[in-house]
Amino acid sequence: MWRNLPSDLLANIFSFLSPDSLACAMVVCKEWHTCAKCTTSRRRHPAWLLALPSRSRSLSCYVHNPAQQTWHSLSLSFVPTPSRAIATINGVMLFKSTASLSLQLSVCNPFTRQFKYLPVLCLARTNPAVGVIEVGTTHFLIYVAGGMSDASKAGGATYEPTVEMYDSQYNTWKIIGTMPVEFAVRLTVWSPNESVYSNGVLYWMTSARTYSIMGFEVKTNKWRESSVPMGDTLEFASLILRNGNLTLVGGGGDAWIWELGVEDDWRLVEKMGLELKMRFLGGKGSWGCTKCVGIEGGMCLYRELGLDMLAWRKLVGECSKWEWCWIKGSSSIKEKQVPGFPIKGLLIHPNLSPPV
């Protein structure tokens, strides 16, 4: 498998190794020695974009290297199907099985082809909200909130007003608290699985207009609701993390980026210029098909695989300066035509770590 990896991808993976591990990799073969010599610090690399078909039952993946501006094709045939990607955590992908109604999660490293099912949840849940927190480079937490209970129980299916947590260090789930039933309903029906963790709070966006934000305070197990600027007029809205703070990206006519301050006060930090907007939309006025994915240090606006994408990234070595970057859509890889289709985008820092 390793001999088939492109050299730029291999070099980027090596950049995540500790000095002793990198030294071991350099003596494996001449090609590894050359790639290892070209590596730089992880902090100097923007995240890579993973593009997965959003409607296909088969798993394939296209990967964009921002440093080399190149696209690669990765097979995810080792991941049991049908599955759907939810998020990335510490360089691995989090999947949910779509073969059954009850939530079943798994993790994999798409570059090393390592896969692992997570334990079964304490309670069987259908379509709960899923949130992730990176505690350290090898330690993460997964929170599951709401969802529908098992319909086979007496009284039929009901909304589950509890929260449970998975700890990767112990490989176990436990119920950690309750939640208002109305919040369980809204998270189950109107919230996508994408979450953002900022300043001790795990946030989800509700997708029903008017948009709003559900927040879960991790230490106190308390819930909160926040309003969204222009929430009744936005055609799309997504949450990302920017400089450790909750940030909202929304489009409706123009495209704006707000950052959450104290007292639920939103501050406008960026407005997309008219030229960028027209180029991205291709002359169309609607943002309705636009999607957004973010990771600390950057975010990406996208629609289909074959169409150009737009990234907003933190400048290397700068504390507060960000810039817009154009990502050319992939029409072919190794002279093989790539059809355009709707995608699910994720951002990831490639590494060789096992799933857990």
N, C-alpha and C positions, 0 to 999 in steps of 0.2 A: 504493500500500500504506500509506504513512505517514498519509494522511488518514483511514484507517479505524481507526487505533489509538486506544483510549480515552485521554482526557487524563491520567488518573492514571498509566497505564502509561508514556505518553510523558514525563511529568514525572519519573518515577522513572529512566527511561533517561538523561535529561539530567543527573541528579545525578551520573552517573559521568564526565561530560566534564571535561576540563581547562578553566580559565577562558577561554583563547583560543578553544577549540573551542565552548564554551558561548556566547561572544559571537557567533561566526559563526552558530550555530543560532538565536539570538534575532532575527536580521535576515531570516530566511527568509520568515516570514509572521506575521500577528497572533497566530494560535493558538500557534505555537512560541514567540513572545515571551512570551505569558502563561504557558505551561507552564514555560519556562526561569526565569522570575522566581520560581516557586513551589518550585524545587528546593532540597534541603538536602544536606548532606554525606553521602557514601556510608556512612560509619561510623554514621550515625544510622538506617539502614534495616536491618531484619531481612531475611533472605533470603526470596524468593518460593518458593512450593511449586508444582512442576510435577506434574501427575497424568496419567499415560499408561495406557491400557488394557493390562493385563498379559497378556491372552489374545488380543486382536484382532490380525489380520495387517495391518489398515489403521492408519495413523498419524494420531492426533488428540491434542490436548493441552488440558488445562484448567489454568488458572493462577490461583493465589490471591495477591492483594495484601494483605499483613498490615497495612499502614498504613491502607488504606481498607476492609478487611474485605470485599473484592469478588472475585468470580470472573469470569474471562474465558475465552473459547474461542480457541485458536490452531490453525490448520491446519498440519500438517507434511507436506503433500502434496509438497513439494519434496525430501523425503528418500526415496531409493529404498527400496522395500519388497521383501521383508520385512526389517525391521531392528528391533533391540531396544536401548533406551537402557541404558547401563551406569552413567554417572556424569556429573557436571558438573565442568568445569575452567575457571577464570578467566572464568566467565560464558558458556561454550559447553557444548554437550552432546556427550558421547562415545557413539557408537553402534557396535554390532557387527552385521554382516550375518548373517541367518539363512538366506540363500539357499544357502550352501555349508557344508560341514563345516569347512573350514579357516578360521581366524579372519581376518576382514577388518574393520578399524576405520575409522571416519569421524567427523568433527566438524562441528557446525553451530551457528549462532546462531539460535535459534527466533524471535527478534524481528525480525531483519533478513533472514531467509530465505536466509542464506548457507550453503553446504554444500561440504565437501571430503573426498575420500577420503585416508586416510593411505597411505603406501607399503606394499607387501606385506612381511610379516615375513621375516626371514632363513630361518626354518624354518616349514614348513606345520604348524600345530598345531590340534587340535580340542579345544575346551572348556578352554583354559588359564585360570589365575587372572590377572586384570588389575588392576593397581594404578596410581594416579596421584599425582603430586607437583606442586604448584604452586610453581615456583621464583621467579617474579615475576609481575607483572600481565599480561605477554604471553609468558611463558616457562614451559613445563611439560615434565614427563617422564612417560612411560608405561612401566611394567614388565609383562612377560608371563612367567609362570612355569609350567612343567609343560605339561600337555596331552598328547594322543595324537599320535604321529607319523603320517605318511602310510601308510595300510594297503596301498597299491599297491607299496611297497618290498619287497625280498626279506626274508622272515621275518615279514611282516605288521606290523600296528600295534603299537607299544610306547609306554610312557610316556616322555616327553621330559624328561630331567633337566637342563635348561639354563634360563637366564634371559636374556632380551634386553630392550633398552631403546630407546625412541624419544625423540629429543631434538627439540623443536619448532623450535629455532634452526637446526638443520642438516637437518631433515626426513628423517632417516635412522634405520634400526634397526641395532643391533649386538648381538652376543652378548657378555655381560659376565661370565658365570660359570656354574658348575654348582650342582646341588642334590642332596641325598640322594634316591634313587629313591622311598623311602617317603613323603617329603614331596610329591614330584611326583604320586604316586598320590592322596594325600589332598586336595591342592589341586584336582586334576582332577575327582575324583568327588564330594567333599563340600563344596567351598567355593563360595559365590556370588561374583559379580564385585566386590561392594562391598569397598573397602579403606579403611584409615585410615593416614595417615603422621604419626608422632609421634616427636620426639626422635631422628631419624636412622634409624628403623625403619619399614618398611612392613608393616602387619598385615592378615591375613585371618582371618575366623571360619570354622571348619568347622561345617557344619550338622548333622552326625550327632551324636546324643547318645552319650556324654557330650560336650557342647560343649568345644572347645579352640581355641587361637589359634596360628596360624603367623606367625612374624615373620622378616623379611628385613632384615639390617643393610646399608644401602645402601653405606656406605664400605668395609666389610670383605668384603661378599658372603657373610657368614655367616648361617646359619639358626638359629632358636630356636623352642621351643614353650613356651607359657604355659598354665597351667590357668585355668579359669573358675570363679568362686565359684558354688556351687550348680549346677554344670554338668550334673548328672545329673537335676535336678528342674525346670529351667526349660522352659517351653512355647515361649518364643521368646527369642532373644538376638541383639543387634546391637552393633556397634562404632561409636562416634562420636568426634569430637574436641571436647574441652572445655578451654579455657584452655591449649591446646597439648599437653594430656596425653591419652593413650589412655583412653577411657571406655567402660564396658560398660552397656548397658541391657537388662534382662531381666525377664521376667514368669513367674510360676508361683505361683498363689494371690494374692500381692501383686506389685507392680512395684517394682524397685529400680534404682538407678544407682550404679555403683562407678567409682572412678578408680584407675588403676594407679600405684603408687609404686615405690620402689626394691625390689630383690630380689623382683620379681614379687609385691609385696604389694598387695592390693586394699583400698581404703578406701571404705566406704559414704558417699556424699555426699548422697543423696536417697532418700526412700521415698515413693511416691505415697500420698496420703491415701485413706481408705476412701470418702469422698464422691465424689472424682474418679474413683476406680476404678469404682464402681458406675455413675456417669453415663456413663463411656466405654464400659464393657462392656454397658450397657443391661440390667443385671440378670443377664447371663450370667456364669458363673464362669470361663470358659475364655479364655486369652490366645492360643490356637492360631492364630487368623486375623490376629493383630496383626503389623504390620510397622513398622519404624522407619527413618528416614532422618535423617542429621545433616550439619551443616556447622559450621565454626568459628563459635560464637556462638549456636547453637541446634539443636534437633532436633524431629522431629514423629513422633507415633504415629498410625497410620492403618489403615483396613481397606478400605472401599469408598468410591467417590466420593460417593455420596449420604449417607453416614454422617458424623456429627461427628468431628472430629479433635482431637488434643491436642498442643500445642507446649510445649516447655520452652526458654526463651530467656534470654539474658543481658540484664540491665537496662541501658538506655542510660546511659553515664557511670559505670557501676559496674564494679569490677574482678572481684568475686567473687559478686555477688548475681544469682541466676537466679529466674525466676518461671514458673508454669504459665499458659498462655493457651489459651482455647477457640477452635477454628476450626469455624464452622458449615458443615456439609456442603452441597454445591451441589446443589439440586434443580431449578433453572432458571437460565438465563442469557438476558437480554434477552427474558423471557417465553417462552422456548423450554424445554420440559421436558428435563431431563438425567437419563437412566436411571442407576440405581446399578449399578456393576460393579466387580470387583476391579481395582486399579490398581497401577502401579509409581510410587512417589513419588521425586522428586528436589528438592533445594533449590538455588536459583540466585540470584545477584545480577544482574539484567538490565543489559545494556550494549549499545553499538553496535559493539563490536570484531568484526573478521572472525574466522573460525574459527581461523586460525593466522597 
